[in-house]
Amino acid sequence: MTLRLFDTATRQVRDFVPRVPGQASVYLCGLTVQSGPHIGHLRSGVNYDVLRRWLLHAGYDVVFVRNITDIDDKILAKSVEQGRPFWSIAYANEVTLAAAYRALNVLAPTYEPRATGHVPEMHELITELIERGNAYPSNDGSGDVYFSVGSFAEYGALSGQRPDDMLAAPDGPERAKRDPRDFALWKGAKTTEPDDAEWPSPWGRGRPGWHIECSAMAKRYLGAEFDIHGGGLDLVFPHHENEQAQSRAAGLAFARFWVHHGLLNLGEAKMSKSLGNVIDLESVVEHGIRPVDLRYYMLAPHYRARIDFSWGALEEAATAYRRIEGFVQRAVELVGVVEPTALCADFTAAMDDDLNTSAALAALHEVVREGNTALAAGNDKAAAGALGSVRAMLGVLGIDPLDPAWADSKGGSGMRSTVDALVALALEQRTAARERKDWAAADAVRDQLKQAGVVVEDTPHGPRWTIGSEL
């Protein structure tokens, strides 16, 4: 079985056939960095990281591009409000975003272009659209340039909308447009915006519109046609619809597959910076949930499913992951570190079936159960075989507890060495009490550790400790 992906454009699951055999090119719409990321943003990073890892496992040479939108209306509004350069705000939030991705073991992209670094490419694309009759400069002296929606017959095909039913695009005054639905490719300079947020152009000083940025960057790094364009369901319209329209109107084949992930909701609404209903990674860690637990939580549902966030569900996911982690630790104590081996057939089938991580995790837990049975029976060979298979599956999902990326996960936020030392000291005191048969003192140490969230298990190889219940 080969990988099959749901393609938003055709509304069906299709066999993934890359443009170039053995190679896979992916463009993911990254964040607009007007503020730090919340966990809804991080779901995007995790989901497409798993897609990338699965393509790599399948033997593809993957070029993965994830952009940074470092100039747009919201960033400029914050610049004026805070009296800070727009690029200072954008860069600070970009650094925070990169740290959050690292904390969740999201692989660094092959390229991570910033919109402000590709204005010349945007000028070239806009010029091509004007020459082809698909775009026009406004006639009101504003310096705006608009894409002519009516000039592209397939407009609305990606999102399944009829142009006649669409509202006016809100990115420019209707008096400057030939059609209210036309959207801005270039925005002329405004006295209400920072002076340093302007570039010279053939149509006057100004800045790019949001949609043209991704078309230009995708072409720059992946060429006229590439395999997969990813993003959240909230981007299908208008952003991705407009990207496809302007790119294909300019003669580019653009994306062969459109892959969209479901949103992460808080209450009845999607988690959104503009709505103010956000939970960030720091809040999750302060709640006692490790980044690896959060990554597992994001992988438990299918990537296209909506997640209705709750702390209870997140805690349940953490408990489920720690059962896996507990097996790995116990198996390593018995048989040593076993390198990843073959994936189980059910896991492979699930991943090939539109990246069904929910079913893949079910297959993983089944092998963990078999491994625990082998451990209980003292069957070292079977335990080692299960450990190798489990590690292979965990590696694809990016949640192998033996991966150095999770070196600080036991402490939760870079405190592992300190916690290790303190727990080791307490366990030495407990061992000394047991050796002198002072059972009350030994039990007191164990109970105090338990109250602190440290669970101690006595094994043939000595005491083993974990954070929280894993068994």
Sequence and secondary structure as in RCSB ss.txt:
>XXXX:A:sequence
MTLRLFDTATRQVRDFVPRVPGQASVYLCGLTVQSGPHIGHLRSGVNYDVLRRWLLHAGYDVVFVRNITDIDDKI
LAKSVEQGRPFWSIAYANEVTLAAAYRALNVLAPTYEPRATGHVPEMHELITELIERGNAYPSNDGSGDVYFSVG
SFAEYGALSGQRPDDMLAAPDGPERAKRDPRDFALWKGAKTTEPDDAEWPSPWGRGRPGWHIECSAMAKRYLGAE
FDIHGGGLDLVFPHHENEQAQSRAAGLAFARFWVHHGLLNLGEAKMSKSLGNVIDLESVVEHGIRPVDLRYYMLA
PHYRARIDFSWGALEEAATAYRRIEGFVQRAVELVGVVEPTALCADFTAAMDDDLNTSAALAALHEVVREGNTAL
AAGNDKAAAGALGSVRAMLGVLGIDPLDPAWADSKGGSGMRSTVDALVALALEQRTAARERKDWAAADAVRDQLK
QAGVVVEDTPHGPRWTIGSEL
>XXXX:A:secstr
   EEEETTTTEEEE   SSTTEEEEEE   B SS   HHHHHHHHHHHHHHHHHHHTT EEEEEE BB  SHHH
HHHHHHHTS HHHHHHHHHHHHHHHHHHTT    SB  BGGGGHHHHHHHHHHHHHTTSEEE SSSS  EEE GG
G TTTTTTTT  GGG    SSS GGG SSTT EEEEEE  TTS TTS B  TT SEEE HHHHHHHHHHHHH SE
EEEEEEEGGGIIIIIHHHHHHHHHTT  EEEEEEEE  EEETTEE  TTTT    HHHHHHTT  HHHHHHHHHS
S TTS EE  HHHHHHHHHHHHHHHHHHHHHHHHH         HHHHHHHHBT  HHHHHHHHHHHHHHHHHHH
HHT HHHHHHHHHHHHHHHHHHT  TTSGGGTTTTTSSS HHHHHHHHHHHHHHHHHHHHTT HHHHHHHHHHHH
HTTEEEEEETTEEEEEES   
